[in-house]
Amino acid sequence: MPYLLISTQIRLEVGPTMVGDEHSDPHLMSILGATKRSTLGNNFCEYYVNDAPRVVLDKLESLGYRVVSMTGVGQTLVWCLHRE
């Protein structure tokens, strides 16, 4: 799984950070210390860590991921990463 999206709400820029969906690599999610949870009203799960996005990005860089792009969507910050 070479691509990964992470995101956080602007008002929550110190965490938590969403690091994957229910189909994400469980091994990678355990390395990041992520827990799977479902928000009331959603019929899908997401993985979250309590770390700030900067901490998550540092961890992912050490695992070979590089930021491809970053954007703001409404009140959400989103990073797209790729691993060779």
N, C-alpha and C positions, 0 to 999 in steps of 0.2 A: 504494500500500500504506500506508494511514493508521495501522494498528496495528502495534506492535512489542513483543516481549517480550525482556527481557534478564535474565540470571540469573548468580549465582555461588554457589559453596559457601561456607558461613559461615567455614570454616577458610581460605578463599582470598579473603577480602574485599579484598585488595590486588591481585587479579587472579590468573589470567586471568578475563575476563568473556565469557560466551556472549551473542552479539548477534544471532543469527539461525539459521534452519534452512536446509536445502538449497534451499528455494523463495524465500528472501529476495532482495530487490532487489540485484543484483550491484553496481550503481553506488553505492548507499548503503554496502554492505559495503566497497567500495574506499575511500570517503571516511573510514570509521572505521578503515581499516587492518587489516581482519579477514582471517583466513585460514580456508579451509574445511578441516575435518579430520573423520575418522571414528574413533570410539573402538572398540577391539577388542571384538567381540561385538555391536555395533550395526550395523544394516543401513541406516543413514541418516547423513548428514553434518550438521555444525553449524559455524557461523562463530564464531571466537574472536578476541579481542584481548588483548594482554598488560596492558592498562590496568586500573586499578581501576574499579569501577562508577561512582564519583563522577566520574571523568574522562570516562567514556563518557556519563553523563547530561549533563554540561556540553556535550559535543560535540553531542549530540542536541538539546539545548535551542537551541543556535545554529542548528540546521537546522529549527527550527519544531516540534519534538516537545515534548509536555508529559506529565508523569507523571499517569496516570489512577488507578492504584492500586499498592500495594506490599504484599507479604505474605511470610511465611516458610513454607516447605513442608518439613518435616523439617529437614534441614541445608542447605537451599537458600533463598536470597533471590531473589525474583522481582519485577520492575517491569514494569508494562504502560504503554506510552506511546502517544499518539495525535497525529497531525499533521492540522491543519485543511486 
